[in-house]
Amino acid sequence: MTLRQLVLLRHGQTDFNATGRMQGHLNSHLTEEGLAQAAVVAPEVARLKPARLISSDLLRAAATADIVAKACALDVEIDPRLRETHLGDWQGRTVPEIEEQWPGAIAAWRQDPGWAPPGGESRIEVVRRCTPVVDELDDSLADGSESSTAVLVAHGGMIAGLVCGLLAMPIESWPAIGGIGNCRWAALARRADHPRWRLVAYNVGTEG
């Protein structure tokens, strides 16, 4: 097989999403809506016939991946490098709370991929951390001509950053790639005669 398509799926809605709180590396749980979202997206992912399914170790991603895995008849491979951005002192807070204590910091963070929340990591650091997962996956599937798809179940910020990194976008352009909804996905593909990744879908979902 050889890796021709990479699907980056965000986890379902969590209790933190529902209350507008930053999650980062904190564990949160899927809501009933989040579980329903995962159940809806699972057969859509299964239709892609993925060869591998890898998930962040954070509970919200792993729980989503478990539902998808059953539809795909695959085992979930867990990799902590697919975690969301570590948000340091912002974790567990709402945007208004952050803005009150660190005026202007949210805007700086959204516009500068090299800027990190206090005690956290930058978007650049996140991409540096998660890109080797794709490189290793690519190497493991590079032993034949049959094309394959792999699915990574992860987080909105990490997915946006990884898309930018795999497309080799200039860092100053990264803020142009926005967030992605719960249980929505991005897809990248490449031709057999051209190894560069192309973005073929972004923020795609079965609802809304």
C-alpha positions in Angstrom: 0.0 0.0 0.0 0.9 3.6 -0.3 -0.7 6.5 1.5 -2.8 8.6 -1.0 -5.5 10.1 1.3 -5.3 11.5 4.8 -8.5 12.3 6.7 -8.3 14.5 9.8 -11.5 14.1 11.9 -12.3 16.3 14.9 -13.9 14.7 17.9 -17.6 15.2 18.8 -19.0 17.9 20.9 -17.9 17.9 24.6 -19.1 19.3 27.8 -16.4 22.0 27.5 -17.5 22.8 23.9 -21.1 23.2 25.1 -20.1 25.7 27.8 -17.5 27.6 25.8 -14.4 26.5 27.8 -10.9 26.0 26.4 -9.9 22.4 26.6 -6.3 22.0 25.5 -4.8 19.0 27.2 -7.6 18.7 29.8 -9.8 15.7 29.5 -13.5 16.4 28.7 -16.4 14.1 27.9 -18.6 13.8 24.8 -22.1 15.1 25.3 -25.1 13.2 24.1 -25.0 15.4 21.0 -21.3 14.5 20.6 -22.0 10.8 20.8 -24.8 11.3 18.2 -22.4 13.2 15.9 -19.8 10.4 16.1 -22.5 7.8 15.3 -23.5 9.8 12.2 -20.0 10.4 10.9 -18.8 6.8 11.5 -20.4 5.2 8.5 -19.3 8.1 6.3 -15.7 7.4 7.4 -16.2 3.7 6.9 -17.1 4.3 3.2 -13.6 5.6 2.7 -12.3 2.1 3.6 -9.4 3.4 5.7 -6.4 1.1 6.3 -5.4 2.8 9.5 -7.2 4.7 12.3 -5.0 6.7 14.7 -6.4 8.8 17.6 -5.2 11.3 20.1 -5.1 9.9 23.6 -7.3 12.6 25.0 -10.7 11.1 26.0 -12.9 13.1 23.7 -10.9 12.0 20.6 -10.4 8.4 21.8 -14.2 8.0 22.5 -15.0 9.4 19.0 -12.4 7.1 17.4 -13.9 4.0 19.2 -17.3 4.7 17.6 -15.7 5.2 14.2 -13.5 2.1 14.6 -16.5 -0.2 15.1 -18.0 1.0 11.8 -14.6 0.6 10.0 -13.8 -2.8 11.6 -10.5 -1.4 12.6 -8.5 -1.2 15.9 -7.8 2.3 17.2 -4.1 3.2 17.5 -3.5 5.8 20.2 -0.8 8.4 19.8 -0.4 11.3 22.3 1.4 13.4 19.7 -2.0 14.1 18.2 -3.2 16.0 21.3 -4.7 19.4 21.0 -2.5 22.5 21.6 -1.5 22.8 25.3 -3.2 26.0 26.3 -1.4 26.5 29.6 -3.1 28.9 32.0 -6.0 29.3 29.6 -7.2 25.7 30.0 -10.7 25.5 31.5 -11.4 29.2 31.0 -13.8 30.9 28.6 -12.7 33.4 26.1 -14.2 36.4 28.0 -12.4 35.2 31.2 -9.1 35.1 29.2 -9.7 38.4 27.6 -10.4 39.9 31.1 -7.1 38.7 32.5 -4.9 38.9 29.4 -6.4 41.7 27.3 -5.6 41.3 23.6 -4.0 37.9 24.0 -6.6 35.9 22.2 -6.2 38.1 19.1 -2.4 37.8 19.2 -2.7 34.0 19.6 -5.1 33.7 16.6 -2.9 35.8 14.3 0.6 34.6 15.2 1.4 30.9 14.9 4.5 31.4 17.0 2.7 32.9 19.9 1.9 30.6 22.9 -0.5 31.1 25.8 1.2 31.5 29.1 2.5 28.0 30.1 1.3 26.5 26.8 2.6 25.8 23.3 2.4 27.6 20.0 0.8 26.4 16.8 4.3 25.9 15.3 5.2 23.6 18.2 2.0 21.6 17.8 2.8 21.0 14.1 6.4 20.1 14.9 5.0 17.5 17.4 2.3 15.9 15.2 3.9 15.9 11.8 6.1 12.9 12.5 2.9 10.8 13.0 2.1 11.3 9.4 5.7 10.7 8.3 5.8 7.4 10.1 2.4 6.4 8.8 3.5 7.2 5.3 6.6 5.1 5.7 4.6 2.1 7.1 2.4 2.2 4.0 5.0 2.8 1.4 5.5 -0.8 0.3 3.3 -1.1 -2.8 1.2 0.5 -5.5 -2.2 0.0 -4.0 -3.5 3.3 -2.7 -4.8 3.7 0.9 -6.5 6.1 3.2 -5.7 6.8 6.8 -7.8 8.6 9.4 -6.5 10.6 12.3 -9.0 11.5 15.0 -7.9 14.6 16.8 -8.6 18.2 17.6 -9.6 21.5 15.9 -6.4 23.5 16.5 -4.1 20.6 15.8 -5.9 19.7 12.6 -5.7 23.3 11.3 -2.0 23.5 12.1 -1.3 20.1 10.5 -3.1 21.0 7.3 -0.9 24.1 7.1 2.2 22.2 7.7 1.5 19.4 5.3 0.6 21.9 2.6 4.0 23.7 3.3 2.1 27.0 3.6 4.2 30.0 4.7 3.8 30.4 8.5 2.5 33.9 8.1 -0.4 32.4 6.1 -1.5 29.9 8.7 -4.2 32.1 10.3 -6.1 31.8 6.9 -7.0 28.2 7.8 -9.8 28.5 10.3 -11.3 26.2 12.8 -13.2 23.0 12.1 -16.6 21.9 13.6 -17.2 18.9 15.9 -17.1 15.6 13.9 -16.2 17.4 10.7 -13.1 16.6 8.8 -10.4 17.8 6.5 -9.0 15.6 3.7 -5.7 15.8 1.9 -4.7 13.7 -1.1 -1.8 13.2 -3.5 -1.2 11.6 -6.9 1.0 8.6 -7.4 3.3 10.7 -9.6 3.4 13.8 -7.3 4.1 13.3 -3.6 3.0 16.8 -2.5 -0.2 16.9 -0.5 -3.3 18.8 -1.8 -6.2 20.0 0.2 -9.4 18.4 -1.2 -11.9 19.1 1.5 -12.1 21.2 4.7 -14.7 21.4 7.5 -16.8 18.7 5.8 -19.6 17.0 7.7 -22.8 15.1 7.4 -24.9 17.7 9.2 -25.4 21.5 8.9 
